[in-house]
Amino acid sequence: MTGTSGGPTQGPQRVPPIQDWNRLLEGRVAVVTGGGVGIGGAIARLFAEHGAAVCVADNRLEAAEKVAGEIKKAGGRAIAVELDVRSADAWAAAVAETESEFGHVSLLCNNAGANFRVGFEEQTDDQFRLIMEVGLNGSFIGIKAVVPSMRKAGMGVILNMGSLASIRPGGGSPGYAARKMAMVGLTRSAARSFAKDNIRCVIISPGHVDTPFIRGNNEHSPNDWSTSIDNPENFERRVNSTPLGRLQRPEDIANAFLFAATDEAAMITGSMITVDGGAGM
């Protein structure tokens, strides 16, 4: 068959086969903070599905155990660890337990976070401090705790959780805006510092994701009718600000984390991957 130019007509392009599309993280060992719910839980499950052994770390052990149990029931490998990311001692214990169970850590997902959705003048010093301590300090401490294990593994990927606030911070929560912008700097600093060790660092910034973080009411992310997406007006406002017309699901963000963790992203470091349905444009 020939095309209009006289040359051969090209049929559908076939994707070159690889050994197994479903085992992209075979042999890797991951630590996922905030892994007991929402995006963290989706990341932990997906990484395990693709062959990684996963330490599901959360400040709520029961939530971490639930996700780890689901992974093991599906035939994956996982442990649950109670982790206060603000504590260097807790991080050391989590890494030691993970190494004892699975070997050297090669993947770190800094997903744990906090937010208080009040304006600049309303946000208290304690609220601002907690947002920074959990999200920024916790990620910094975690990177330092995990890098020695990654060096022993011969490689590593550090994946930091960003946000729309990492692109265009607003006035809704000064602590959250400051923390998410600071994560960009932390990511670039880590990428530059550890490239010589074959360790990459990437920040992944979601848009409006339908999770308990913006729907429920919990200690580190309280919501009431004025902020929760259970309020139809808040839900519609977030949808309308997303050009692709829907909120992101945790699995949308987990897929981006998976890509960044694989060898397909081997030359991506110090960069931001945005998964926001166009909301940051």
N, C-alpha and C positions, 0 to 999 in steps of 0.2 A: 504494500500500500504506500502511496506517496501523498505528500501534502501539496498545497497549491504552489509551493515554490519548487516542486519537483523532487525534494528530498524526502527521506523516509518519515512517515508520521510516527511520532513518539507515543507509545502507549503509556498507561499508568506507571509511574516510577515506583519500584519496589524498594522498601526499606531493607538495607543490608541486614542479614540475620546476625544476631549476637547470641551468646550462649543461653541467656535467660533474661528476658526483659523484667521478670518479676524478682530478680535477686541482685539488684543494683548495689546493695550494700553488704554483700556476703563477706563475712570475716571482720566487719567493722564492729566497734564497741561504742555505744552512744550514751551520753548523759543528757537527759531532757529535764530542765527545771520547769516548775509549774506544769508537770506532766500529768496531773491527776484530773484535768478538766479542759474543755474547750480546745484551743489551738494546740496546747501542749500535749493533750491526750491524743489528738489526731496525728501529730508528728510522731509520737511514740509508737502508735499502732502501725503507721505507714512504714517507718524505719524497720520495725520488726518484720513486717510483711516482706520487706525487701532483703531480709537476711541478717540485719544487724541485731546484736545482743543489746538490750536497752536497760539502762538504769532509769526507772521512772521516779523522779525526785519531786517532792512536793512538801510544803509545810503541813499539809494534812495527810497523814500516813494512810488513813482509810481510803482517801481518794486515789492515792498512788497505788495502793494494793488492788483496788478495783480494776484499774487499767492494766497493771501487770498481770493480774489474773486472767483478763480477757486475752491478752497476748499469749500467755502460756496455754490457755484452752484452745487457741487457734493453731498451736504447734510451734509458737515462737519462743524466744528466750528473753526473760525479763526478771528484774528484781525491783522491789519497791523500797524506797529509802525516804525517811523523814528528813527534810533539809530546810533549815533556815538559811537562805542564801547570804544573809548578812554576817554569818559566822564563819571565820576561816577554819576553826576547829571542826565545824559540821561539814564543811567542804572536804577537808582532809579525810574525815571518816567515810564520806560518801565515795570519794575516789578510791580509797583503800578497799572498801567493800566491793566496788565494781571490778577492780583489778583482781581481787581474790576470786571472784566468781567467773569472770569472763576474760581477763587479760587486760592489756594496756588500752586506755581510752584513746579513740581516734576521732570521735565526733562529740562536740558540745553544742547544745542548743540553749542559749540564755533566753528563756521565755518568761520567767517569773516577773510579775510586775504589780504595781498598785496605782490607784488614782483616786482623787477626790474632786468631783466635778463642781467646783465652786470658783467664783471669780478671784481676781488678784487680791482684792482687799479682804475677801471673806476667808481665803485659805490661811489656815493657821501655820505657825512655825512647825508644829509637830507633824501636820499633814504633809507639808513640803518636804520635811526631813525624811519621813517614811517613804514617800515616792522615790526620792533619790537613793535612799539606803537599799531598798529592795531592788529597784530596777538598774541603777547605775553602779553603785558600790558592789551589789551582789554579783553583777556581771564581771566587774574588775577582779573581785576576789576569786570567782569561779575560773576565770581564764588563768590566773596565776596558779591555781590549784591543779588544773588539768594539763597545762603545757608540759611539765616534766614527764607525765605519762605519755603524751603525744610524741615527745622526743624519743622515748623508748620504743614506741610503735613505728617510728620512722616517718610519720606523717600525721597530719591532723587537719580538721576543718572546724572552725569556730563560727557558729551562726547566731547572730544577735537579732533580737526582735526590735524592729523599728515601728513606725506608725506614720499616718498622715502628718502628725506633729513633727516628724523628722524632716518633712518637706516644707510645710507651711504652718508653723505653730500658731495657734489662735490664742484667745484670751480666756478660754474656758477653765483652764487649770494651769497656773504658772509652773507648778512643780512638774507636771506631766510634760509640758512644752520644753522646759529646760532639760529634763531627763532624756527625752527622745532626741533632741538636737545633740546632746552630749554623747549619745550612743553612736552617732556618726563619727565623731572624733575618736571615740574609744575603738571603734572598728578599724579605722584607718591606722591608728597607732599600733594596734595589735598586728594588723596585716604587714606593716612595715617592719615591726620588731621581730616577727617570727618567720618571715619568708625564708630566711636562711636555713630554717629547720624543716622546710617543706610543710609548713603550717599556713593555711589560708584563713582569712577572716572576712565574712560577708555580713551585711545587714540587710534584712528583708522587711519591707515596710508594707503592712496591710492597710486597707481602707476601713470601711465599716463592716465588721465581721459579726455575725449573729452568734454570740456566745454569752455565757453568764456574766462576762466582764461588763457588758453594756445592757444586760437584761435583768440580771438578778440583783440581790442585795447581800453582799458579804463584807467581811471585815476590811479587806484591802481594796475593795472596789464597790463602795455603797452606792445604791441607786434608789431613788424614789420616783413617784409618778412624773416629776418634772424632768428626769434624766433617762429613765428606763425606756427601752424600745418596746416594752409591753404597752406603753402609751402610743396609740395609733398615730398621733401627730408626730411624735419623735421618730417612729418607724418610717413614716412617709417622707419626712424631711431628709433622713439619711439615704433612703432609696433615691429620692429626687436629685440628690447631690452626686449620685453615681451614674455617669453617662451610660454604662452598660445595663442599667435598669434593675439591679437587684443587689442585696447585700451579699458580701462574700460569706462562704461557709468555711468552717475550720479546715476542711479538706482542701479547699483552694489554696490556703496558705501552706498547709503541709506539703502539697505538691511542689511548691517553690522551694521549700526547705530541702526536699528530697533531691531536686535537681542540683541545688547548690552544694549538696553533700557528696555528689557523685563525681567520678573522674571526668564526666562530660563537661564539668565546670572547672576543669583543672587550671585554667588560666584566669579565673575570676577571683580577685582578692582586693580588699579595700573598697569594694563597690557596693552600691545599693541596688537591690532588686525590688521593684514596686509591684504589688499585687492589690490594686485598689479599684478595679473597674473603671479607671479614668478619673476618679474623684480628686486626685492630686493635680490635675491639669489646670 
